[in-house]
Amino acid sequence: MSGKAFQDYWDMNRCWGCGSGNEHGLHLKSFWDGDESLSVFLPSRDHKAGPDDYLNGGIIATIIDCHSICTAIADAYRGEKRELNSEPFIWYVTASMKIDYHKPTPIARSVTLRAGVEKREGKKTLVSCGLYSDDVECARGEVLAVRVSPEKWFK
């Protein structure tokens, strides 16, 4: 992964999962890898589920959600042939999310998220995102992202 992460363009983003402006957050970073977006996240021992060796399902849902929303935003900028920080700002929020947990996700090593846009329709973008430990898909999410006016969210 090279270049600047999507999230690093949006310093007004205070999201706990992906906001570069949240000093206590997870600081998820997403990049283009062809037509997919890619993120590598190293869990902390604090992100454990009940068993010490596995990543908490809520953390999994958060990083799938954040990576997918950032992918929808970056995709909209790309579709409009604009730089990620150009005005007027483009912003999306989560309308719905479905997560399927296939296997326990080990906490001791990094996880990789790969997301792609499945469908665009008006203000809605459907993003599919897989979460992998090594080459094993441990979870898959579908996030319906909806474009909103950023002025409502950032004051």
TORFIDO-308001 format. One record per residue (C-alpha): residue number from 0; residue in three letters; z, x, y. Coordinates in nm, 3 decimals, padded with zeros to 5 digits. Last residue first. Layout:
# residues N
<papa seq="NUM" type="ALA" w="Z" u="X" v="Y"/>
...
***
This chain:
# residues 155
<papa seq="154" type="LYS" w="01.220" u="-02.030" v="02.163"/>
<papa seq="153" type="PHE" w="01.047" u="-01.959" v="01.833"/>
<papa seq="152" type="TRP" w="01.010" u="-02.251" v="01.593"/>
<papa seq="151" type="LYS" w="00.859" u="-02.530" v="01.806"/>
<papa seq="150" type="GLU" w="00.650" u="-02.278" v="02.003"/>
<papa seq="149" type="PRO" w="00.501" u="-02.158" v="01.674"/>
<papa seq="148" type="SER" w="00.295" u="-02.479" v="01.643"/>
<papa seq="147" type="VAL" w="00.271" u="-02.559" v="01.277"/>
<papa seq="146" type="ARG" w="00.040" u="-02.470" v="00.989"/>
<papa seq="145" type="VAL" w="00.159" u="-02.608" v="00.656"/>
<papa seq="144" type="ALA" w="00.218" u="-02.398" v="00.344"/>
<papa seq="143" type="LEU" w="00.222" u="-02.551" v="-00.002"/>
<papa seq="142" type="VAL" w="00.380" u="-02.288" v="-00.223"/>
<papa seq="141" type="GLU" w="00.307" u="-02.248" v="-00.591"/>
<papa seq="140" type="GLY" w="00.533" u="-02.013" v="-00.780"/>
<papa seq="139" type="ARG" w="00.517" u="-01.800" v="-01.089"/>
<papa seq="138" type="ALA" w="00.801" u="-01.615" v="-01.260"/>
<papa seq="137" type="CYS" w="00.859" u="-01.328" v="-01.503"/>
<papa seq="136" type="GLU" w="00.500" u="-01.205" v="-01.531"/>
<papa seq="135" type="VAL" w="00.523" u="-00.884" v="-01.734"/>
<papa seq="134" type="ASP" w="00.328" u="-00.582" v="-01.612"/>
<papa seq="133" type="ASP" w="00.632" u="-00.386" v="-01.486"/>
<papa seq="132" type="SER" w="00.851" u="-00.669" v="-01.364"/>
<papa seq="131" type="TYR" w="00.613" u="-00.923" v="-01.218"/>
<papa seq="130" type="LEU" w="00.638" u="-01.215" v="-00.974"/>
<papa seq="129" type="GLY" w="00.326" u="-01.430" v="-00.952"/>
<papa seq="128" type="CYS" w="00.224" u="-01.622" v="-00.641"/>
<papa seq="127" type="SER" w="-00.008" u="-01.919" v="-00.592"/>
<papa seq="126" type="VAL" w="-00.077" u="-02.029" v="-00.234"/>
<papa seq="125" type="LEU" w="-00.187" u="-02.375" v="-00.120"/>
<papa seq="124" type="THR" w="-00.285" u="-02.391" v="00.246"/>
<papa seq="123" type="LYS" w="-00.247" u="-02.702" v="00.461"/>
<papa seq="122" type="LYS" w="-00.348" u="-02.746" v="00.827"/>
<papa seq="121" type="GLY" w="-00.693" u="-02.878" v="00.733"/>
<papa seq="120" type="GLU" w="-00.748" u="-02.811" v="00.363"/>
<papa seq="119" type="ARG" w="-00.730" u="-02.461" v="00.222"/>
<papa seq="118" type="LYS" w="-00.694" u="-02.406" v="-00.153"/>
<papa seq="117" type="GLU" w="-00.591" u="-02.141" v="-00.404"/>
<papa seq="116" type="VAL" w="-00.488" u="-01.863" v="-00.167"/>
<papa seq="115" type="GLY" w="-00.370" u="-01.564" v="-00.363"/>
<papa seq="114" type="ALA" w="-00.037" u="-01.398" v="-00.424"/>
<papa seq="113" type="ARG" w="00.083" u="-01.091" v="-00.612"/>
<papa seq="112" type="LEU" w="00.453" u="-01.005" v="-00.608"/>
<papa seq="111" type="THR" w="00.578" u="-00.688" v="-00.770"/>
<papa seq="110" type="VAL" w="00.935" u="-00.635" v="-00.882"/>
<papa seq="109" type="SER" w="01.128" u="-00.310" v="-00.853"/>
<papa seq="108" type="ARG" w="01.371" u="-00.188" v="-01.115"/>
<papa seq="107" type="ALA" w="01.731" u="-00.242" v="-01.224"/>
<papa seq="106" type="ILE" w="01.738" u="-00.618" v="-01.162"/>
<papa seq="105" type="PRO" w="01.547" u="-00.718" v="-01.475"/>
<papa seq="104" type="THR" w="01.374" u="-01.056" v="-01.436"/>
<papa seq="103" type="PRO" w="01.460" u="-01.309" v="-01.706"/>
<papa seq="102" type="LYS" w="01.139" u="-01.461" v="-01.846"/>
<papa seq="101" type="HIS" w="00.906" u="-01.750" v="-01.761"/>
<papa seq="100" type="TYR" w="01.068" u="-01.903" v="-01.450"/>
<papa seq="99" type="ASP" w="00.834" u="-02.165" v="-01.307"/>
<papa seq="98" type="ILE" w="00.872" u="-02.219" v="-00.933"/>
<papa seq="97" type="LYS" w="00.738" u="-02.513" v="-00.733"/>
<papa seq="96" type="MET" w="00.742" u="-02.512" v="-00.354"/>
<papa seq="95" type="SER" w="00.686" u="-02.774" v="-00.090"/>
<papa seq="94" type="ALA" w="00.615" u="-02.803" v="00.283"/>
<papa seq="93" type="THR" w="00.694" u="-02.438" v="00.358"/>
<papa seq="92" type="VAL" w="00.621" u="-02.329" v="00.714"/>
<papa seq="91" type="TYR" w="00.315" u="-02.170" v="00.874"/>
<papa seq="90" type="TRP" w="00.259" u="-01.985" v="01.203"/>
<papa seq="89" type="ILE" w="-00.043" u="-01.863" v="01.394"/>
<papa seq="88" type="PHE" w="00.014" u="-01.702" v="01.732"/>
<papa seq="87" type="PRO" w="-00.228" u="-01.776" v="02.014"/>
<papa seq="86" type="GLU" w="-00.244" u="-01.490" v="02.048"/>
<papa seq="85" type="SER" w="-00.317" u="-01.181" v="01.842"/>
<papa seq="84" type="ASN" w="-00.053" u="-01.017" v="01.622"/>
<papa seq="83" type="LEU" w="-00.233" u="-01.039" v="01.289"/>
<papa seq="82" type="GLU" w="-00.569" u="-00.935" v="01.438"/>
<papa seq="81" type="ARG" w="-00.835" u="-01.206" v="01.439"/>
<papa seq="80" type="LYS" w="-01.136" u="-01.291" v="01.223"/>
<papa seq="79" type="GLU" w="-01.039" u="-01.661" v="01.219"/>
<papa seq="78" type="GLY" w="-01.026" u="-01.654" v="00.840"/>
<papa seq="77" type="ARG" w="-00.830" u="-01.328" v="00.851"/>
<papa seq="76" type="TYR" w="-00.576" u="-01.482" v="01.087"/>
<papa seq="75" type="ALA" w="-00.547" u="-01.783" v="00.857"/>
<papa seq="74" type="ASP" w="-00.514" u="-01.557" v="00.553"/>
<papa seq="73" type="ALA" w="-00.237" u="-01.357" v="00.723"/>
<papa seq="72" type="ILE" w="-00.043" u="-01.678" v="00.785"/>
<papa seq="71" type="ALA" w="-00.098" u="-01.808" v="00.431"/>
<papa seq="70" type="THR" w="00.001" u="-01.470" v="00.287"/>
<papa seq="69" type="CYS" w="00.317" u="-01.466" v="00.499"/>
<papa seq="68" type="ILE" w="00.402" u="-01.809" v="00.356"/>
<papa seq="67" type="SER" w="00.341" u="-01.688" v="00.000"/>
<papa seq="66" type="HIS" w="00.546" u="-01.370" v="00.039"/>
<papa seq="65" type="CYS" w="00.831" u="-01.570" v="00.192"/>
<papa seq="64" type="ASP" w="00.834" u="-01.839" v="-00.079"/>
<papa seq="63" type="ILE" w="00.801" u="-01.592" v="-00.368"/>
<papa seq="62" type="ILE" w="01.075" u="-01.377" v="-00.211"/>
<papa seq="61" type="THR" w="01.306" u="-01.674" v="-00.168"/>
<papa seq="60" type="ALA" w="01.243" u="-01.822" v="-00.513"/>
<papa seq="59" type="ILE" w="01.322" u="-01.490" v="-00.682"/>
<papa seq="58" type="ILE" w="01.637" u="-01.453" v="-00.470"/>
<papa seq="57" type="GLY" w="01.737" u="-01.804" v="-00.577"/>
<papa seq="56" type="GLY" w="01.672" u="-01.721" v="-00.941"/>
<papa seq="55" type="ASN" w="01.913" u="-01.425" v="-00.930"/>
<papa seq="54" type="LEU" w="01.776" u="-01.099" v="-01.070"/>
<papa seq="53" type="TYR" w="01.904" u="-00.993" v="-01.411"/>
<papa seq="52" type="ASP" w="02.125" u="-00.716" v="-01.551"/>
<papa seq="51" type="ASP" w="02.464" u="-00.833" v="-01.423"/>
<papa seq="50" type="PRO" w="02.452" u="-01.170" v="-01.600"/>
<papa seq="49" type="GLY" w="02.537" u="-01.456" v="-01.362"/>
<papa seq="48" type="ALA" w="02.234" u="-01.365" v="-01.146"/>
<papa seq="47" type="LYS" w="02.223" u="-01.040" v="-00.955"/>
<papa seq="46" type="HIS" w="02.109" u="-00.988" v="-00.597"/>
<papa seq="45" type="ASP" w="02.410" u="-00.771" v="-00.505"/>
<papa seq="44" type="ARG" w="02.280" u="-00.502" v="-00.743"/>
<papa seq="43" type="SER" w="01.998" u="-00.467" v="-00.489"/>
<papa seq="42" type="PRO" w="01.645" u="-00.568" v="-00.572"/>
<papa seq="41" type="LEU" w="01.349" u="-00.340" v="-00.498"/>
<papa seq="40" type="PHE" w="01.056" u="-00.545" v="-00.371"/>
<papa seq="39" type="VAL" w="00.688" u="-00.456" v="-00.399"/>
<papa seq="38" type="SER" w="00.451" u="-00.686" v="-00.214"/>
<papa seq="37" type="LEU" w="00.082" u="-00.757" v="-00.264"/>
<papa seq="36" type="SER" w="-00.160" u="-01.001" v="-00.110"/>
<papa seq="35" type="GLU" w="-00.474" u="-01.090" v="-00.295"/>
<papa seq="34" type="ASP" w="-00.836" u="-01.091" v="-00.176"/>
<papa seq="33" type="GLY" w="-00.849" u="-00.711" v="-00.170"/>
<papa seq="32" type="ASP" w="-00.494" u="-00.576" v="-00.174"/>
<papa seq="31" type="TRP" w="-00.361" u="-00.709" v="00.156"/>
<papa seq="30" type="PHE" w="-00.004" u="-00.618" v="00.241"/>
<papa seq="29" type="SER" w="00.339" u="-00.783" v="00.228"/>
<papa seq="28" type="LYS" w="00.683" u="-00.644" v="00.315"/>
<papa seq="27" type="LEU" w="01.010" u="-00.820" v="00.226"/>
<papa seq="26" type="HIS" w="01.290" u="-00.723" v="00.462"/>
<papa seq="25" type="LEU" w="01.572" u="-00.874" v="00.250"/>
<papa seq="24" type="GLY" w="01.769" u="-00.980" v="00.554"/>
<papa seq="23" type="HIS" w="02.075" u="-00.844" v="00.737"/>
<papa seq="22" type="GLU" w="01.893" u="-00.693" v="01.038"/>
<papa seq="21" type="ASN" w="01.673" u="-01.000" v="01.079"/>
<papa seq="20" type="GLY" w="01.382" u="-00.920" v="01.315"/>
<papa seq="19" type="SER" w="01.156" u="-00.789" v="01.038"/>
<papa seq="18" type="GLY" w="01.185" u="-01.135" v="00.893"/>
<papa seq="17" type="CYS" w="01.081" u="-01.168" v="00.531"/>
<papa seq="16" type="GLY" w="01.371" u="-01.309" v="00.333"/>
<papa seq="15" type="TRP" w="01.636" u="-01.381" v="00.596"/>
<papa seq="14" type="CYS" w="01.377" u="-01.514" v="00.840"/>
<papa seq="13" type="ARG" w="01.421" u="-01.383" v="01.196"/>
<papa seq="12" type="ASN" w="01.050" u="-01.370" v="01.281"/>
<papa seq="11" type="MET" w="01.008" u="-01.282" v="01.650"/>
<papa seq="10" type="ASP" w="00.906" u="-00.928" v="01.548"/>
<papa seq="9" type="TRP" w="00.588" u="-01.067" v="01.392"/>
<papa seq="8" type="TYR" w="00.346" u="-00.778" v="01.337"/>
<papa seq="7" type="ASP" w="00.585" u="-00.598" v="01.100"/>
<papa seq="6" type="GLN" w="00.579" u="-00.899" v="00.868"/>
<papa seq="5" type="PHE" w="00.214" u="-00.846" v="00.773"/>
<papa seq="4" type="ALA" w="00.294" u="-00.490" v="00.665"/>
<papa seq="3" type="LYS" w="00.131" u="-00.204" v="00.859"/>
<papa seq="2" type="GLY" w="-00.106" u="00.029" v="00.686"/>
<papa seq="1" type="SER" w="-00.100" u="00.146" v="00.330"/>
<papa seq="0" type="MET" w="00.000" u="00.000" v="00.000"/>
***
